[in-house]
Amino acid sequence: MIWCFLFLLGLCVGSFLNCVVWRLNHDCSPLRGRSFCPKCKHKLGWKDNIPLISFVLLRGKCRYCHSPISWQYPIVELATGILSVVSLQLSVFRGDSFLSAVYCLLITYALIIIFISDLRYQTIPDEIVFPAIILAILYSILYSPFSILNSLLAGAGAAGFFYFLVSITRGRGMGMGDVKLVALMGLVLGWPKIVVALFLAFLTGALIGVILVIMGEKRLNSHIPFGPFLTAATLISLFWGGLIWQWYLEKIMG
């Protein structure tokens, strides 16, 4: 029952995260006003905002103007529900405290917002990144003071490396939003998990880029947002980075 409740709660949070992404990229406050249809601007009632169920009952269309509703909404809701359960299960498995479990959930939700925002609008909102950075620093100070230096060095090192890449490419490959994001990644993951995350991000980004070029969806000089790869790699490393690093040391390094 606890996992079922958390999944349902995650669905509701996912619905809110969708709202946050849209409003941050349309100069609207995510905390004010009722939800409305982006096309006809009609305010939505409670029966239009039930996660997953409303999308199915409305057959993917607005009740009022019948415009198509993006598949982003149910996918994000479902993914948030699943990740909420996975995050808490791993926290329980590791024997983490309640504070650590809540912190992990909040970081997961922040990464989901960044993933969708960069994928849809090619933006990495400062309104999400900076509070998450502050949260990560406060958590390290209050809960894990012995690892604060590790986190700060990992964040500074990752940000410095990406700033160097931005400088030599003059912002054509990535931007300052990516620099801020990897600073957050380093603070959250620390060493050596940040190495795992960056390796996974570059690997998956290169593979997807090659596949898109072969399929004719992109050209060699096309821009592909890197934020989704960074956030996905961060989630993987947050949950299983230690195991991946240990496997690497045992299998690859001997």
Number of C-alpha atoms within 10 A of each C-alpha: 6 8 15 11 12 18 22 20 18 25 26 19 19 26 23 20 23 21 19 19 24 19 17 19 16 9 8 13 13 17 10 8 9 10 18 16 16 13 13 12 11 15 14 15 11 9 11 18 16 15 23 17 13 18 19 12 13 15 13 17 16 21 16 13 12 13 14 13 17 11 10 12 19 22 16 24 25 21 15 26 24 17 21 25 21 17 19 20 14 15 19 13 9 9 11 13 12 12 11 15 17 15 16 22 21 15 22 21 21 17 25 23 27 26 23 22 22 22 17 15 12 19 20 27 18 14 9 19 23 15 13 23 21 13 18 23 20 14 18 20 14 10 14 11 13 11 14 20 14 18 25 21 16 26 27 19 16 24 22 16 15 21 20 13 17 18 15 11 12 11 12 13 16 20 21 15 18 21 22 23 28 30 27 31 33 29 30 27 25 21 18 17 25 27 18 22 26 21 14 19 21 15 14 17 19 13 11 14 19 15 13 15 14 12 10 10 10 15 14 11 9 12 13 18 21 21 27 24 22 26 26 19 24 29 21 16 25 22 18 14 21 16 12 15 16 13 13 13 11 10 9 8 8 7
